[in-house]
Amino acid sequence: MMDRMAWWHNAVVYQIYPRSFADSNGDGIGDLRGILGKVDYLAELGVDVVWLSPVYRSPMVDNGYDISDYQDVDPMFGTLADLDELIAELHSHGMKLVMDLVVNHTSDQHPWFIESRDPASPKRDWYLWRPARDGMVAGTPGAEPSNAGSAFGGPGWQYDPTSGEYYLHLFATEQPDLNWENPEVRSAIYAMMRWWVDRGVDGFRMDVINLISKTYPPVDGPAAPDGLCYDVGMVSNGPRIHEFLQEMNREVGISQRGLFSVGEMGDVDARQVRDYTAESAHELGMVITFEHVQLDQASDLKWDLAELKLSKLKAVLADYQNTLAVEGWNALYFGNHDQPRSVSRFGNDTEQFRVASAKTLATTLHLLRGTPFVYQGDELGMTNAGFTSIDQYQDVESLGFYQQATAMGLPEPAVLFAIAAKSRDNARTPMCWDDSPKAGFTTGEPWLAINSNHDRINAAAEAADPDSVLQHYRQLIALRHQFPVVSQGRFELLLAEDEELFCFTRTWGSQRLLVVANWTSATVGWPDGLPDIAGARLILGTHSTVDEALAGWESRIYSLSAS
């Protein structure tokens, strides 16, 4: 068990996707002043940290994850003065602000990249420019320096006729990768981060941060049917990744200043996360991983759908709980801006079970050891978008997959079914504040369609309902702040092989909690193998009536005496 607890070990993070949260000026796009108008809502929810997805200047090819100016706010969202006001307002309510940091790549409209396109420029080496494959003519099919594929489909190398060479882009063509081997690049990034901290920002969520160190020279990897390599292991966790993160921590003062830091990392396991987050490493506070959200896919391709087995999910989560029990820390999440809605994915979003399953998912997550992340709308039990036509989507990843899959001859209904299940747009539909035609999000035309069920699933209705998903989230967050065992206690998984129940205990000193959660729609009898609950106190449950058996998607938290 860690002897020293950081402030964020007992915190709850709320992620805001700014363009979809609240629109203050009627242009159909959420903005900073819209967020300012909802600070009281966040305070009443009880969260400690607000994480903003990018609000920097951007051409918005990837909804702001393609940054053209790290030190300015895109006019779509407002101004630097608006952001300064938001920081101050959150601080006055006892909350902290975390910025989304995207430094594996920039926009191709960033001045650094524009300058780098000149082969004679001092900034040429700020990006990853490479000549054509040996013996081939630049710009011809197959001449790319390697068969690296883009996460959004197609080759990861783009030929630039102006330069006569290719640049690497692991995401959209308009998102060229920075060359972290160049110390000038790293110095410029650290200076920018310090600039934000000096403005009052309390830390950073670091997008795809384990891609910043790559193995050189670029080589071909195992090919998919289209001839490209989409193996993230080929481009992640490179030989200098720990060096770079330690340098960042030192130069920005992350540990010294007590800043929040969480890195998004694919292709890592629990032991690697422990190495990245151990206090002695002075790298990151937490890591957002993907193992548990890849269990419902049959291959490395996210669109290749498979049924989720509860025992596998428990095994993965327990592995992280146990591996990081002494050193390191967990970032806990089921949903974010890149994932479908958690209640539609892991729960049951039917009228009968949506509320109960949303509560049970939250109970399970918030009672694990680590820092919970709440994605906007999940506290309401918002569901997937329910789009039926490709014309309804705007997500560059979804559109890229549709184009690629249909070109390969896959049936359109199957492609649309996969996109409806996994598209990032599921989480990006506007926040539902009330039952008005525009859901209280805007007075104009929303940039992305509003969920058709917003007349029933909205913040105003749930604030007035004592049994709502929203009220349950408020209680869970208060529980974390009330009982040290929630953030600090030892985790023990029970009934590991059970495919219906997710059960575990948390123990800290004389405090001991038992969590029992039915992850099915069927009624399940009370199982053997759980601690005796005679004399135990039920401190939070999903159902008003408690029987010996567990109703569909029912969960309970009991307070036990420590054994």
N, C-alpha and C positions, 0 to 999 in steps of 0.2 A: 504494500500500500504506500502511496506517495505520502511523504511526511509534510510536504509543503503544498498547500492548495493555492492555485492562482485564482484571481477574482472571477475569471470566466468559467472555472470549474462548477460554480454554482449558478451559472447564468443560463438563460434561455434566449436564443437568437430568433429574430423574426426577419425573414427575407422578403424584401419588396422588389417587385419587378415594375420599375417606375412607370413605363408606358401603359401599364394595365391596372394601376392601383387607384388613382383618383385624378380626374381632369378638372382643373380649376377655371379654364378659359373657353371651354366649349369646342375645342378643335378636334375632339375625339381621341386625344392622346394624353395619358396621364403625365403629371408633371410635379415638380418640387413643391409648388404652392398647394397642389392637391394633397400631397403627403403632409404638409404643414397643418392642413385642416383636419387631419386624422390622428394627430399626436395623442389627443385625449383617448381615442379608441385604443391605441397601442398601450398607453399607460394603464387603462382599465383591464386590458388583457393580462398585463403584468410582466411583459417581456423586459429584458435587460439590455439587449443589443438589437439595433436595426442594421441589417446588411442591405445596402443598395446595389442592385445590379447596375451596370455601367450607365452613367449620365454624362460622360465625357463627349466632346465633339466627335462626331462620327458620320460617315455616309450611310450608316444603318443597313449595310448589306447583311450583317448578322446581328441585327437589333442592338447595336452598341458595343458588341464584342470585337468590333473592328475600329480601333481608336485612331483618330487623326490628330488629336491634341490632348495630351495627358493632363494639361493644367488649365483646362477651361471646360465649362458646361455647355452642352449642345443647346442651342436656342429652343429646340423642341421641348426641353425640360425646364428651361428658365435661365437663370444667371448664377454666377458665382456668389453674388449677394444673397440670392435665394438659398443656396446651399449653406452659406455661413449662418443664415437665420435658422435653417433646419437643425444644424449642429447645435446651436445655442439653445433652441427650444427643446430638443431631446435631452440635452444636458440638464436643463432646468427641471425636467421631469425625472431625473435620475437614470436616464438611458444613454447609451453610447452609440456612436455611428461608425460602421465599418464600410469601407469602400471596396468595390470589386476591382481587382487589379489584373489587367491582362497584359503580360509582358513577354509571353512566348512569341507573340506576333503583334504587328500593328496593322492599321489600314494601309492600303497602297496609296492613299491620299495624305499620309503623314509626311511632313517635310523631310524627315530622315530618309524615307524610301524614295521620294521624288529625287532627292539629291543623289542617292546611291545608284540610280539608274545610269548615271554617267560613269563609265569605267575609270575615268581619271579622278573621280571625286574622292576626297578623304573619307567619305562615308560609304564608299563602295563595300567595304568589309563589315559594315554594320548589319548586313543581311547575308543570306546564304546563296551567293551566286556561284554557278558552276557551268563549265562548258558542256557541250554535247558529249554523249557516249563516244568512246574511242572508235574511230573509223566511220562515224555517221555524221550526217549533215544536220546542223542545228535547225530546229523547226520542223523536221520530218518525223513521221510517226515512228515511235520506238527509240528516238534519239535522246530521250530524257536521261539524265545522269544515273538514275536508278529507277526501279519499278515501284517506288513509294507511291501509295495512293492517298488521296485526300479523305478526311473523315466525312466530307460531304459528297463524295463520289468523284470519280475521274482521277487523272494523274495528280500527284502532289508536287510536280514541277511544272512551271509555266514558262514558256519561251517568251522572251522580250526582244523583239526585233531591234529596238533602239540600242540595246546592249550587246546583242548577239549571243547572249547566254540565257540560262534558265535560273529562276529563283525558286526556292523551296516554300511551299505553303501547305501545311498539314491540314488546313481547314479550307475556307473559300479561297478562290483565286485572288480575291482582293485582300487577303490576310497574309502577307509575306512574313515568314519566320525571321526573328531577330537572331543575330549571331552572338551568342553569349560568350563565345571564346574571346571576343574583343573586349578588353578591359574598359575602353571608352564607352561601350554600350552599357556595361554594368554600372559604371560611374554615373552616367546620365540617368539611369533608372533609379538608383539609390537617391540621387539628389531630388528627383521628382517625388519620391516617397516621403522624404524628409519635409518637403514643401507642404504636402498634405497634412502630415502630422502637426506641423507648426500652425496650420489653420484650424486644428482642433479635432481632426479625424483620429479615432481611437484604435485603428488597426485595419487589416486588409484580409479579404478573401482572395486567394491567388489562383487564377484560372489556369488549368492544365500546367501547373508549375513544374512537374517532373519531366516535361518535354524540353526544358531550357538547355539541358545538357544532352547532346547527341553524340553518337559514335561516328567517327570519321575514319576513312572516307566513306561516303554513302555507297552501300552495296545493295544488290538485289536480295529480296526476301521471298518467302513462300508466296506463290501467286494464287490469287483467287481466280474464278472462271474468266474474269475480264483481263487477266494477265498482270494485275496490280497487286501489291502487297498492302494489306490493311492491318497487319500485325503491329499493334501499338508498342509491343515489346522491342521492336526494331528501332524505335525513336525515343523511348522513355528511359528514365533512370540511368542516364549516361554516366560516364566515368567521373565527371566533375560535379555531379548534382549536389552532393553534400558540401563540397567546397563552396559552391555558389550560394547555397542557402545559409551557410555559416557566415559567409562574407556579407550577405544581405542583412542578416540579423545584427551583425556587428556594426555595419556602416549606417543602418537606419536606426539602431538602438531598440530593436524589438524587445529583447529580453530586459535590457536596462531600463526602458521606459514603461514596461508592463503593458505593451501593446498586444492587442488581439491579433492572432495570425492563424489562418487555416488555409491549407493548400489542397486544391483539387488534384487528385492523382488517379489515373487509370493504371492498370497493370501493376498493382502492388498488393502484397498480402499483409497480414497482421504483424509479422515480424519486421517487415520493412517499415511499416507505420511506426512501430515502437522505436526504430532507429531514427526516424525523422522527428519524432515528438518527445523523445526522452529529454528531461530537463537539462541533463549534462551536455546534450548535443548542441544546444543553442541554435536550433534551426526553426522549427515550427511548433505552434501550440497544439494543433490538431491537423488531421488529414481527412478530407472527404473522399471516400473510396467508393468502389463500384461493385464489389463482389456480390453483395446482397441484392442489388437491383439488376443483376444479370442472370439471376437464377430462373427467370421466366423466359429465357431465350434458349433455343436449341443449339446455337452455335455462337461464334464471335459476332455475328450480325444481329444487331438489336431488333431488327424486323422479323427475325426468324422465331416465331412465337412458340412457347412451350408452357405446359402447366407447372405451376409452382408447387413444390412439395414443402410443407411446413417443416418437416424434420431437417431438410437441407438449409432452410432459412435460419432455423434455430442453431444449427451447427456453425454456420458462418458467423452469426452474431455472437454466439458464445465464445468462439475462437478469439474474436477481438476483445471481448470482455476479459477473458482469462489472460491473454497475451499482454494486454496493456494494464493489467491489474497493479503492477508494481512500478513500471516505468511507462511513460507515454499517456496518451489520452484519446478518447473516442469522440468523434463528431457523429451525432445521431440524426439520421434523417430517413424518411420514406419518400418525400417529394421535394422537388425544387423546379426551377425554370426549365430544366432539361429533361424532366421526367413527367410521365402522365400523372393525373390526379391519383393520390394514394388510395382513396376509397374505391375508385373504379378499378384499380390495379390489384391491390392486395385485399381489399374488403369486398363488400357487396353493395352496389349502388342502387339496388332496387328500392322502391318506396318502403317496403317492409323492413329492410335491414340497413339502410344507408346510415341512419343516425347511430344505431348500436355499433355497427362495424367501424364507423369513423371514430367513435369514442374508444373502442377497444384497440384499434391501431395506435391511437394516441397514448392510451394507458401503457401499452407494451413498450413503446418507444421511450416515453418520458421516465419510466421507472428503470431503464437500463443505466449503467454507469457511463457518464459522458455528458457532453453538452448538447441538448436537443436543438434542432433547427426546425422552425415552423415556417412553412412556405405560405404566403398570403392566400387566403381562401380555404386552406386545409382546416383551419380552425372553425370553418362553417360547414365542413363536409362537402365542399364543392366537387362536382363530378367532371369527368371528361366532357369535351365539347359536344360530341355527338354529330360531328360533320360527316356528310355523306358524299361530297363532291370534292375533287382536288382543287376546284376553283375557290373553295372556302378557306384553304390553307395559305399561310404566308411564310411559314418556317422554311428557311433555305435548305435545311437538312431533309425535311420531308419532301420538298419539291424535287431535290436532287435524287432521292431514292425513287420517287415515282418515275422520273424520266429514265433513270438507269434501268429499273426493273421492267418497265413496259417495253423499253427498247430491246431487252433480252428475251422478250416474248412471254413474260409472266402474265397470267390473267389479271386484268384490271380489278375485278372484284376482290381477289385475294390481296392485291397490293393495297387497295383502299382499306381493307379490313385491318391489315397490319398497321397502316398509318393511323387509322382511327384509334387503335389500341395504344400506340407508342409515340405519336407525334408530340413534339415539344409544344405545339400550339394548344394542346389540351390544358396545359398549366398557364397559358398566356392569355386566355380569354379574360376580359375585364372583371375586376373584383365586383361582387354583387352586394351593394350597400342597402338597397331597398327593393320593393316590388314595382317600382315605376317602370315605364317602357324602356328606359336606358339604364335601369338598375341603380340609379343614383351615381353612376360612374361619370357621366357626361351629359351635357345638354345638346351635344352635336351628334355626329355620326361616328360611332366607335371604330377605331382602326381595325379591330378584329371583332367578329360577331360575339354578342353576349349570350351566355348559356340560356337556353330556352326555359330551363327550370328555375330561373331567378325569382319568379313570383313566389316560390316556396322556400328557396335556399338563398337567404340574404341576411346581412348583419342585423338589420332592424328587427326582423322577425325573431331571430335567435336571441337577441338581447332581451326581448320581452318574454322568452320562454325559459323557465327555470330548468327544463330537462333537455335543452338544446346541446348541440355539439360545442358551440361557443362557450357555454357555461361550464362544460366539462373541461375544456382547455384551461379556462381561468382557474378552476380548482386544481388541476394537475400542476400548473405553474406555481400556484400558491403552496402546494404540497412540497415542491422542491425547495422553496425558500424557507419552509417551516421545519422540515426534518433533515438534518445533516446526512442521515442514512441514504437519502435519495441520490445525493451527489457523491458521497464518500464511501458508501457501504460496499462490502464484498458481495460479488455476484455468484450465485450457484444455480445452474440450470437443473430443472427437475423434469422427469418424463421425456427424455431427449428424443426418443423414437416415436412418441405419440404424434399422429398426424392431425389431431383435432385440437389439442390444448397446448398453449404456450404458458408454461409455469416456471417461476423462479423465485428465489429469495434474495433479499438484500439485507446484509447484517453490518452494523457499525456500533461497537460497544454494546450497550443494553438495548439498542433499537434493532428490531428485526421485522421486516416486511415480507409478506407472501403475496405474490401476484399470480392470479389464476385467470387465464384468458381463453375463451372459446373462440377459435378462429374458423368456425363453420356456421352454417345456417341451421344446423340440426341441434336439438336439445341433447346435451351430453351429461351423463350421470357423473356425480362426484367420484373422482378416481382414487384408487389406492395409491400409496406412495407419496402422498403429500403430508406435510406437517399437520399435527392435530390442531384444529381450529377451535376446540372447546375453550371458551373463555377469551378467544381472540376478539378484537374489535374491528368491525368493518369501517374503514376510514373513507373509502370511495368506491362506488360501483356504478355500472352503467344502467342498471334496472332498479326501479322503485320497489319492486317485489322480489325478495330473495328466497328462493327455494333451495332444497338440497341439490337438485340438478341445475346445470347451467343452461340457460336459454340460448338460442342462436345468437352468436356474437356478443354474449354477455362476458364482462370481465369484472373482477373484484380485486381490491387491495385490502389486505388484512394487516393489522398490527399485532405481532406476536411478541411474547417475551423471549429474549435471547437465550439460546440454549448453551 
